[in-house]
């Protein structure tokens, strides 16, 4: 036999297991079949019947084998009744309201611990249900995974054991805080309950949700079917004009203009995607508190009662169980906070010995192996000498002495007291997923995006940062003292297409820019990763012939192919003492603004009579030098304070190419050594009108002793050409509304340049290499 794909093995396993909790064949026979399918050997005689069924199921993956008539569908089911009669479970679940749990506390160790604990559950515990043991260069997860499977069997009785019914190939994906997996049909409710219970039992307060349903095997290829196959809505009926143009049909299948589009559109929707859509709807219903049949109600989230005469923890939400008298500030910790602090401590140090302070709490709960994101980043650097040299530089020999910052105060000591929050999220993910028809493609897509996301982050950090010497530490009890080297970043999470980082303010925009660039380059295969193959096709079919239509600068860009997926980022640059919950809220607003801007980047090509879409990433950023600067939200602040008649005193959000030009303009401004008093004066004159600001700018620019040519080339000529003549209107950009009665509007990047003038640093920035090696998965 040829080796089967992992998804085909999963289908064969569920077919051979049957529809009951007790397998229809002896467990040893099923295990031999599993080994045989993985190695390409002959399966036991008792289960040989599943092979023909799985091979027929595999053929349906090709569009040409799709039964285009109801009669062909009925013939298929009559020929392979096992595909119609046998069922398979599909479960989807994961953590919800993640930021609420992670940012509940304000201290960096607690945030680090909350994130690491959720990552451990999603990346280690849930795969361990299926006997998946993560491979890591410095950790052995075997014992921990055995403990998780033991917990599973103790909490969900079955004979044979519940865990015996789950194999690694059943997992479609488990990343980004979610899991999608097959299972034998009888275990659907148990597996969904186990996912929710694991999150609650380990975190105590984190929200989670999981749903599942059993489907016929054939439905994983052909979508949902009626019990009476004759009543199934099929292609012949859909192709009728009065049907596919009906409002209800269009709402479900999407709008098509002619019958020639019907076959492809119908096949796209009648696929595995229809099953995942149904689970997504049920997931939202259960998350909202609706009852699920035969399952515990989750309408009441975990709560810990308090008492008016009992001491509460630092978050003032739960009763304290311990008092750490020998710690700075002598904090009071609840059990929830104690677990976060314990995990954060382990993620920071990697020390698996139980510390004395935790022993004193009397808790028996153990964190298990915690591999922090810094550990994973260091593994990447260890396997990639070029990136390692870019990051460590002359400090390579002392890398074991480099410490992890204990607080945002310490992180800010290496960047003038300012830090930056970067929150990134993928664009067009939902639209792309809607076109995925098979579980194999779901698995492929998930792995590709995971690789692109994490390697984009690792590269951006390696090429823009290096260990920094900390100065100005005043806390005598701190483990980090003046002169120590620290890693100047904190990876809160990298999950699926979500990224949350805290970095020094002086490199924040360069990091956000490189994350967006490298994410697309990896998916397009422009950056090769040794040992990793990007299997999906993410390139837009047609070249972007007029890319300058989407960017506001005037430097010509050649036509190029686009990536269907991209990354948008929100970057908040702020003082270290800005409350974390407030900073996170503002960063989320910036991310939403960037994604909203990305959706507007379209124009209609009159010659081709079609809409051209820009798929690239965007970045919105905001510099907040005072906590009291914004009283409501960033959008309202900009409308009220930075919009005057037809003048817009800011230009964010930016596309990734625009951000590159913006940084070059700041660099030219710094090279020109523009006096700060004059920078601020030009900024103050922006509110007085276009001509007044321009007059002052040109007056001060002509008085510069150096850098005039660079400033003209990298600021005025790029951003400020007039639309009606060959002159410049610096520091303004003109937006002419074509074919409308609206007046032209003017915007400027000058205010944002001045805000960042003292904060952005251009030293030690390196260009990424064309290829990198893969670290251990």
C-alpha positions in Angstrom: 0.0 0.0 0.0 1.0 3.6 -0.5 1.3 5.8 2.6 -2.0 7.6 3.4 -2.2 11.3 4.2 -2.9 12.1 7.9 -6.5 13.2 7.1 -7.2 9.9 5.2 -5.8 8.0 8.2 -8.2 9.9 10.5 -11.1 8.9 8.2 -10.0 5.3 8.1 -9.6 5.2 11.9 -13.2 6.6 12.6 -14.6 4.2 10.0 -12.9 1.2 11.6 -13.8 2.3 15.1 -17.6 2.6 14.4 -20.3 4.8 15.8 -20.2 3.6 19.4 -17.9 4.3 22.3 -16.8 0.7 22.2 -14.9 -0.1 19.0 -16.5 -2.6 16.6 -13.1 -4.3 16.3 -10.5 -5.2 18.9 -8.4 -2.3 19.9 -5.2 -4.1 19.0 -6.5 -4.6 15.5 -7.1 -0.9 15.2 -3.7 -0.1 16.4 -2.1 -2.4 13.9 -4.2 -0.8 11.2 -3.0 2.6 12.3 0.7 1.6 12.1 0.2 -0.1 8.8 -1.4 3.0 7.2 1.4 5.2 8.4 4.1 2.9 7.0 2.3 1.8 3.9 2.0 -1.8 4.9 -0.9 -4.2 4.5 -3.7 -3.6 7.1 -5.3 -6.5 9.1 -7.9 -8.5 7.2 -10.7 -7.5 9.6 -10.5 -3.8 8.6 -9.5 -4.1 5.0 -13.0 -3.0 4.0 -12.2 0.6 5.0 -9.4 1.0 2.5 -11.7 1.0 -0.6 -14.1 3.4 1.1 -11.3 5.8 2.0 -9.8 5.7 -1.5 -13.2 6.5 -3.0 -13.5 9.3 -0.4 -10.1 10.6 -1.5 -11.2 10.8 -5.1 -14.1 13.1 -4.2 -11.4 15.7 -3.4 -11.1 16.5 -7.1 -13.8 18.8 -8.6 -14.2 16.6 -11.6 -15.4 13.7 -9.4 -18.1 15.8 -7.8 -21.5 14.3 -8.5 -23.2 17.1 -10.4 -26.7 15.6 -10.5 -28.8 14.2 -7.7 -29.0 10.9 -9.6 -25.1 10.7 -9.6 -25.1 11.4 -5.9 -27.6 8.6 -5.2 -25.6 6.1 -7.3 -22.4 7.0 -5.4 -24.1 6.4 -2.1 -25.5 3.1 -3.3 -22.1 2.0 -4.5 -20.3 3.0 -1.3 -23.0 2.8 1.4 -20.4 2.9 4.2 -19.7 6.5 3.3 -23.4 7.3 3.9 -24.1 5.1 6.9 -20.9 5.7 8.9 -20.4 8.8 10.9 -17.5 10.9 12.1 -17.3 13.5 14.9 -15.9 17.0 14.3 -15.1 19.2 17.3 -14.1 22.9 17.3 -13.2 24.9 20.4 -10.7 27.0 22.3 -10.2 30.0 24.6 -12.5 33.0 24.3 -12.1 36.5 25.7 -8.4 35.9 25.8 -7.3 39.5 26.3 -9.7 39.9 29.2 -7.9 37.0 31.0 -4.3 38.0 29.9 -4.6 41.7 30.8 -6.6 41.3 33.9 -3.5 42.1 36.0 -1.2 45.0 35.3 2.2 43.5 36.0 4.4 42.0 33.3 5.1 38.7 35.1 1.4 38.0 35.5 0.6 38.9 31.8 3.5 36.7 30.7 2.2 33.9 32.9 -1.4 34.1 31.7 -0.3 34.0 28.1 2.1 31.1 28.6 -0.6 29.1 30.4 -3.1 29.5 27.6 -0.4 28.6 25.1 0.5 25.5 27.1 -3.1 24.3 27.1 -3.6 24.9 23.4 -0.2 23.7 22.1 0.6 20.9 24.6 -2.5 19.8 26.6 -5.1 19.6 23.9 -2.8 17.8 21.4 -1.8 15.5 24.2 -5.5 14.2 24.2 -4.6 12.8 20.8 -1.2 11.3 22.0 0.7 14.1 20.3 4.0 14.9 22.1 5.6 18.2 21.1 9.2 18.1 20.0 11.5 20.8 21.5 15.2 21.0 21.6 15.4 21.7 25.4 12.2 20.1 26.7 10.9 16.5 27.1 7.1 16.6 27.2 6.6 12.8 27.4 5.8 12.6 31.1 3.6 15.7 31.0 1.6 14.4 28.1 1.1 11.1 29.9 -0.3 13.1 32.8 -2.7 14.9 30.6 -4.0 11.7 29.1 -4.4 10.2 32.5 -6.4 13.2 33.5 -8.6 12.8 30.4 -9.3 9.1 31.2 -10.1 9.8 34.9 -12.5 12.6 34.1 -14.3 10.8 31.2 -14.8 7.1 31.9 -14.9 4.7 29.0 -13.9 1.2 28.2 -11.5 1.1 26.4 -10.0 4.3 27.7 -11.2 7.6 26.1 -7.6 8.4 25.1 -7.4 5.1 23.2 -10.0 6.4 20.7 -7.9 9.5 19.8 -4.8 9.4 17.5 -2.6 12.3 16.3 -3.9 12.3 12.7 -7.4 13.3 14.0 -6.1 16.8 14.6 -6.8 19.2 11.7 -5.1 22.1 13.5 -4.4 23.2 17.0 -3.0 26.7 17.0 -4.0 30.3 17.6 -6.0 29.4 20.7 -8.3 27.0 18.8 -8.5 23.4 17.9 -10.4 21.6 15.1 -10.3 17.9 15.2 -12.1 14.7 14.1 -13.0 12.0 16.5 -15.1 8.8 16.6 -18.7 9.9 16.5 -19.6 8.7 20.0 -16.9 10.9 21.6 -18.1 14.3 20.3 -19.7 15.5 23.5 -17.0 14.1 25.7 -14.2 15.7 23.7 -16.0 19.1 23.6 -16.5 18.9 27.4 -12.9 17.9 27.9 -11.6 21.0 26.1 -13.7 23.3 28.1 -12.9 21.6 31.4 -9.2 21.6 30.8 -9.1 25.4 30.3 -11.3 26.0 33.4 -9.4 23.5 35.6 -6.0 24.9 34.8 -6.7 28.6 34.6 -9.8 28.8 37.0 -11.1 31.9 35.3 -10.3 31.9 31.6 -13.3 31.6 29.3 -13.4 28.7 26.8 -16.0 27.2 24.5 -16.1 24.0 22.4 -18.8 22.5 20.2 -19.0 19.3 18.1 -21.3 17.3 15.9 -21.3 14.0 14.2 -21.5 14.0 10.4 -21.7 11.3 7.7 -18.3 10.5 6.2 -19.5 11.6 2.8 -20.5 15.0 4.2 -16.9 15.9 4.8 -16.5 16.0 1.0 -20.0 17.0 -0.2 -21.3 19.2 2.6 -24.5 18.8 4.6 -27.1 16.3 3.1 -30.7 15.6 4.0 -31.6 12.3 5.7 -33.9 11.7 2.7 -31.5 12.2 -0.1 -34.3 13.0 -2.5 -35.0 16.1 -0.6 -31.5 17.4 -0.8 -31.1 20.8 -2.6 -28.6 19.9 -5.4 -27.0 21.5 -8.4 -29.8 20.9 -11.0 -32.1 23.0 -8.9 -29.5 25.6 -8.1 -28.8 26.2 -11.8 -32.3 27.5 -12.4 -32.2 31.2 -12.8 -35.2 31.9 -10.6 -33.5 29.9 -7.8 -29.9 31.2 -7.8 -31.2 34.7 -8.0 -33.6 34.2 -5.0 -32.6 36.4 -2.1 -32.4 33.5 0.4 -30.3 31.4 -2.0 -28.0 34.4 -2.6 -27.6 35.0 1.1 -26.4 31.4 1.5 -24.4 30.7 -1.6 -23.4 34.2 -2.6 -24.4 36.2 -5.6 -23.7 35.0 -9.2 -24.6 36.8 -12.4 -24.8 33.9 -14.8 -25.4 30.2 -14.9 -21.9 29.4 -16.0 -20.7 30.4 -12.5 -23.2 28.0 -10.8 -21.1 24.8 -10.8 -18.0 26.2 -9.3 -19.9 28.3 -6.8 -22.1 25.3 -5.7 -19.0 23.0 -5.3 -17.3 25.7 -3.3 -20.1 25.8 -0.7 -21.1 22.1 -0.7 -17.8 21.0 0.8 -16.1 20.6 4.2 -16.4 24.3 4.6 -20.2 23.9 5.1 -19.5 21.7 8.2 -17.0 24.1 9.7 -19.5 27.0 9.1 -22.2 25.1 11.0 -19.8 24.5 13.9 -18.7 28.2 13.9 -22.4 29.2 14.2 -22.9 26.7 17.1 -19.7 28.0 18.7 -21.1 31.6 18.7 -24.4 30.4 20.1 -22.8 28.4 22.9 -20.4 31.2 23.7 -23.4 33.5 24.1 -24.8 31.2 26.8 -27.3 29.2 24.8 -28.0 25.6 25.9 -26.4 22.7 24.1 -28.2 19.4 24.1 -26.7 16.6 26.4 -24.0 19.0 27.6 -23.3 21.1 30.7 -24.6 24.7 30.6 -21.9 27.3 30.3 -24.2 30.3 30.9 -22.5 30.9 34.3 -18.7 31.7 33.9 -16.3 30.7 36.7 -16.6 33.1 39.7 -14.9 33.3 43.0 -17.0 34.9 45.7 -15.4 37.5 47.9 -16.3 38.7 51.4 -16.2 42.3 52.7 -13.9 41.4 55.6 -11.4 39.3 53.6 -8.3 40.6 52.0 -8.4 40.7 48.2 -5.7 40.2 45.7 -3.8 42.9 43.7 -6.6 43.0 41.0 -9.1 43.6 43.8 -11.4 40.9 42.3 -10.8 37.8 44.4 -10.0 36.7 47.9 -6.3 36.4 48.7 -4.8 33.0 49.7 -1.2 34.1 50.2 1.0 37.0 51.2 4.5 37.3 49.7 6.2 39.2 52.4 9.7 38.9 51.0 8.7 40.2 47.5 8.8 43.9 46.4 5.5 45.5 47.5 4.6 42.4 49.6 1.7 41.4 47.2 -1.4 39.5 48.1 -2.3 36.8 45.6 -5.5 34.9 44.9 -5.2 31.3 43.6 -5.8 32.5 40.0 -3.1 35.2 40.3 -0.8 32.7 42.0 -1.0 30.4 39.1 -0.3 33.2 36.6 2.7 34.3 38.7 4.0 30.8 38.9 3.8 30.2 35.2 5.3 33.6 34.4 8.2 32.8 36.7 8.8 29.5 35.0 8.5 31.0 31.5 11.0 33.6 32.5 13.7 31.5 34.2 13.1 28.0 32.7 13.8 26.6 36.2 11.5 23.6 36.9 12.3 23.5 40.6 9.4 24.7 42.8 10.4 28.0 44.3 10.1 28.6 48.1 7.4 31.3 47.7 5.2 28.9 45.9 5.7 26.1 48.4 4.6 28.5 51.1 1.2 29.0 49.4 0.3 25.4 50.0 -1.1 24.9 46.5 -0.6 21.4 45.0 -1.2 22.6 41.4 1.9 22.4 39.2 2.6 24.4 36.1 4.2 21.6 34.1 6.7 22.4 31.3 6.4 26.0 30.2 8.3 26.9 27.0 8.1 30.7 26.7 8.2 32.5 23.4 11.7 33.8 24.3 12.8 30.2 24.5 11.4 29.5 21.0 13.0 32.6 19.7 16.4 31.6 21.1 15.9 28.2 19.5 15.4 29.9 16.2 18.5 32.0 16.6 20.5 28.9 17.6 19.6 27.2 14.3 20.2 30.3 12.2 23.7 31.8 12.6 23.1 34.8 10.3 20.0 35.9 12.3 21.9 35.1 15.6 24.8 37.3 14.6 22.4 40.1 13.6 20.8 39.9 17.0 23.6 39.1 19.5 26.5 40.8 17.6 29.5 41.3 20.0 27.4 39.9 22.9 27.2 36.4 21.4 29.7 35.0 23.9 27.7 36.4 26.8 24.3 35.3 25.6 23.8 33.1 28.7 24.2 36.1 30.9 21.5 38.1 29.1 18.4 38.5 31.4 14.7 39.0 30.9 13.1 42.3 32.1 11.0 41.9 35.2 8.8 44.8 34.5 7.8 47.4 31.9 9.9 49.9 33.9 13.0 47.9 33.2 12.1 47.5 29.6 11.7 51.2 29.2 15.1 51.9 30.7 16.7 51.0 27.4 14.4 53.3 25.3 14.2 56.7 26.9 11.3 55.6 29.2 9.1 54.8 26.2 7.8 51.4 25.0 5.5 50.3 22.2 2.7 47.8 22.0 2.4 46.1 18.6 -0.8 44.2 17.9 -1.0 42.5 14.5 -3.7 40.4 12.9 -4.1 38.8 9.5 -6.2 40.4 6.7 -8.6 38.5 4.4 -8.3 35.3 6.5 -12.1 34.8 6.6 -12.4 35.3 2.9 -9.6 32.9 2.1 -11.0 30.2 4.5 -14.4 30.4 2.8 -12.8 29.0 -0.4 -11.2 26.1 1.4 -13.1 22.9 0.4 -11.3 20.0 2.1 -9.9 19.2 5.6 -6.5 18.7 4.0 -6.5 22.3 2.8 -7.6 23.5 6.2 -4.6 21.7 7.8 -2.3 23.0 5.1 -3.5 26.6 5.5 -3.2 26.5 9.3 0.4 25.3 9.2 1.4 27.8 6.5 0.0 30.8 8.4 1.5 29.6 11.7 5.0 29.4 10.0 4.7 32.7 8.3 3.6 34.5 11.5 6.2 33.2 13.9 9.1 33.4 11.5 8.1 36.9 10.5 8.2 38.0 14.1 11.5 36.2 14.8 13.2 37.9 11.8 11.8 41.3 12.7 13.2 41.1 16.3 16.5 39.6 15.2 17.2 42.3 12.5 16.0 45.3 14.5 17.0 44.6 18.1 20.0 43.4 20.1 20.6 42.9 23.8 20.8 46.2 25.5 22.6 47.4 28.7 20.2 48.6 31.3 20.8 51.8 33.3 18.9 53.7 36.0 17.7 50.7 38.1 16.8 52.1 41.6 15.1 49.0 43.1 17.7 47.4 45.5 15.7 44.1 45.6 15.6 43.8 41.7 17.5 40.8 40.3 18.5 43.0 37.4 21.0 45.8 38.2 22.7 48.6 36.3 25.0 47.3 33.6 23.2 44.0 33.0 22.2 43.0 29.5 18.5 42.3 28.8 16.5 41.0 26.0 14.6 44.3 25.0 11.3 42.8 24.0 8.4 40.8 25.3 6.4 38.4 23.2 3.0 38.2 24.8 1.6 35.8 22.2 2.0 34.5 18.7 -1.1 32.5 17.9 -2.4 31.7 14.4 -2.4 35.1 12.7 -2.4 37.1 16.0 0.7 38.8 17.3 1.1 40.8 20.5 4.5 42.3 21.4 6.0 44.9 23.7 9.2 46.4 22.3 11.3 49.5 22.7 9.7 52.6 21.2 12.8 53.4 19.1 12.4 50.3 16.9 8.7 49.8 17.0 7.8 51.0 13.5 10.7 49.1 11.9 9.6 45.9 13.6 5.9 46.4 12.5 7.0 47.1 9.0 9.2 44.0 8.8 6.6 41.7 10.3 4.2 42.8 7.5 6.7 42.4 4.8 8.1 39.1 5.8 4.7 37.6 6.5 3.8 38.1 2.8 7.3 37.1 1.6 7.2 33.8 3.4 3.8 32.9 2.1 4.9 33.8 -1.5 8.0 31.7 -1.1 10.4 34.7 -1.5 11.9 33.7 1.9 12.8 30.0 2.0 12.7 28.2 5.4 14.8 25.1 5.6 12.7 22.1 6.4 9.4 24.0 5.9 7.4 24.0 2.7 4.6 26.5 2.1 2.1 24.2 0.5 -0.7 26.6 -0.3 -0.9 29.0 -3.3 -1.3 32.5 -1.9 -0.4 34.6 -4.9 -3.0 36.7 -6.6 -3.3 35.6 -10.2 -2.9 38.9 -11.9 0.0 41.4 -11.3 -0.8 44.6 -9.6 -0.3 46.8 -12.7 -0.7 50.2 -11.0 0.4 49.9 -7.4 0.9 53.6 -7.0 -2.8 54.1 -7.1 -2.9 52.7 -3.6 -0.1 54.7 -2.1 0.2 58.4 -1.4 3.9 58.9 -2.1 5.0 59.7 -5.6 8.0 57.4 -6.1 7.2 54.9 -8.8 6.7 51.3 -7.9 6.9 48.6 -10.5 4.1 46.2 -11.1 4.2 43.0 -8.9 2.3 40.0 -7.8 0.4 40.4 -4.5 -0.1 37.9 -1.7 -3.8 37.1 -0.9 -3.1 37.3 2.8 -1.4 40.2 4.7 -0.8 41.5 8.2 -2.2 44.8 9.6 -0.7 46.2 12.8 -1.6 48.7 15.5 1.3 50.4 17.2 1.0 52.4 20.4 4.1 54.3 21.5 3.7 55.4 25.1 5.4 56.0 28.4 6.1 52.9 30.4 3.7 53.9 33.2 0.7 54.0 31.0 -1.8 51.4 32.6 -1.6 48.2 30.6 -5.3 47.7 30.3 -5.6 51.2 28.8 -2.7 50.7 26.5 -4.1 47.4 25.3 -7.5 49.1 24.6 -5.9 51.8 22.5 -3.7 49.4 20.6 -6.8 47.4 19.7 -8.4 50.6 18.4 -5.3 51.2 16.2 -5.4 47.7 14.8 -9.1 48.0 13.9 -8.3 51.4 12.2 -5.5 49.7 10.2 -7.7 46.8 9.1 -10.5 49.2 8.3 -8.2 51.3 6.1 -7.0 48.1 4.3 -10.5 47.3 3.2 -10.9 50.7 1.5 -7.9 50.2 -0.8 -9.8 49.5 -4.0 -10.4 51.2 -7.3 -12.3 50.5 -10.5 -10.3 49.9 -13.6 -12.4 51.5 -16.3 -10.7 49.7 -19.2 -11.0 46.3 -17.7 -14.4 47.1 -16.1 -13.4 45.4 -12.9 -12.5 46.3 -9.3 -8.8 46.1 -8.4 -8.1 45.3 -4.7 -4.9 46.0 -2.8 -4.2 43.0 -0.5 -1.1 44.4 1.2 -0.7 45.1 4.9 -1.3 48.4 6.8 -0.1 50.0 10.0 -1.7 52.6 12.2 0.3 54.1 15.0 -0.1 56.7 17.6 2.4 58.4 19.9 0.9 59.1 23.4 3.4 61.1 25.5 0.8 61.7 28.2 -1.9 59.4 29.7 -4.3 62.3 29.8 -3.8 63.0 26.1 -7.0 61.1 25.1 -10.2 61.2 27.0 -12.4 59.0 24.8 -10.9 57.1 21.9 -8.3 57.7 19.2 -10.8 58.1 16.3 -12.7 60.8 18.2 -9.5 62.6 19.3 -8.3 62.7 15.7 -11.6 64.0 14.4 -11.9 66.7 17.0 -8.3 67.8 17.5 -6.5 67.0 14.2 -9.1 67.9 11.5 -9.6 71.6 10.7 -11.8 72.4 7.7 -10.1 70.7 4.7 -6.9 70.1 6.6 -6.0 66.8 8.1 -3.0 67.1 10.5 -2.1 63.4 10.4 -1.8 60.7 7.7 -2.1 57.4 9.6 -2.9 54.6 8.8 -0.2 53.8 6.3 0.4 50.9 3.8 3.6 49.0 4.4 5.4 50.7 1.4 4.1 54.1 2.8 5.5 53.3 6.2 8.9 52.5 4.6 8.9 56.0 2.9 7.7 57.6 6.1 10.7 56.2 8.0 13.0 57.4 5.3 11.6 60.9 5.7 12.2 60.8 9.5 15.8 59.6 8.8 16.3 62.5 6.4 15.0 64.9 8.9 17.4 63.6 11.6 20.3 63.7 9.2 19.5 67.3 8.3 19.8 68.1 12.0 16.6 70.2 11.9 16.6 72.3 15.0 13.9 71.1 17.4 12.5 74.5 18.1 11.9 75.0 14.4 10.3 71.5 14.0 7.8 72.4 16.7 7.2 75.8 15.3 6.3 74.4 11.9 4.0 71.9 13.6 2.2 74.7 15.5 1.7 76.6 12.3 -0.1 73.6 10.7 -3.3 74.7 12.4 -3.1 78.2 10.9 -3.5 77.1 7.4 -1.8 75.6 4.4 0.1 78.6 3.2 1.4 79.8 6.6 2.7 76.3 7.4 4.4 76.0 4.0 6.0 79.4 4.2 7.5 78.6 7.6 8.7 75.2 6.5 10.5 76.5 3.4 12.0 79.4 5.3 13.5 77.0 7.9 14.6 74.4 5.4 16.6 76.9 3.4 18.4 77.9 6.5 19.7 74.4 7.2 23.5 74.0 7.0 23.3 70.4 5.8 20.9 67.8 4.6 18.7 70.0 2.4 19.1 67.8 -0.7 18.3 64.6 1.3 15.3 66.3 2.9 14.0 67.4 -0.5 14.5 64.0 -2.1 13.2 61.9 0.8 10.4 64.1 2.0 9.3 66.8 -0.4 9.7 65.0 -3.7 8.2 61.8 -2.3 5.2 63.1 -0.4 4.5 66.7 -1.4 4.4 67.3 -5.2 1.6 69.5 -6.3 -1.1 67.8 -8.4 -1.5 70.6 -11.0 2.1 71.7 -11.6 5.7 70.6 -11.0 6.2 72.4 -7.7 6.0 71.1 -4.1 3.5 72.1 -1.4 5.5 70.8 1.6 4.6 69.8 4.3 1.2 69.0 2.7 -0.1 66.2 0.5 -3.1 67.0 -1.7 -5.9 64.6 -2.3 -8.0 65.5 -5.3 -11.5 64.1 -5.5 -11.9 63.1 -9.1 -15.4 63.1 -10.7 -17.0 64.5 -7.6 -18.1 67.9 -6.4 -16.0 67.6 -3.2 -13.2 70.1 -2.7 -9.6 68.9 -2.5 -8.3 67.9 0.9 -4.8 68.3 2.4 -3.1 66.1 4.9 0.5 66.0 6.3 2.9 63.6 7.9 4.8 66.4 9.6 3.1 66.1 13.0 3.8 62.4 13.2 7.4 62.9 12.1 7.9 65.5 14.8 6.2 63.3 17.5 8.6 60.4 16.6 11.7 62.6 15.9 13.3 61.9 19.3 12.0 58.4 19.7 12.9 56.6 16.5 16.4 55.2 16.2 18.0 54.0 12.9 21.2 52.6 14.1 21.9 48.8 13.9 19.0 48.1 11.6 19.9 45.2 9.3 18.3 43.7 6.2 16.8 40.3 6.3 18.5 37.3 4.7 16.7 35.4 1.9 16.5 32.1 3.7 16.4 30.8 7.2 16.4 27.3 8.8 13.5 25.8 10.6 13.7 25.3 14.4 12.3 22.2 16.1 8.4 22.2 15.7 
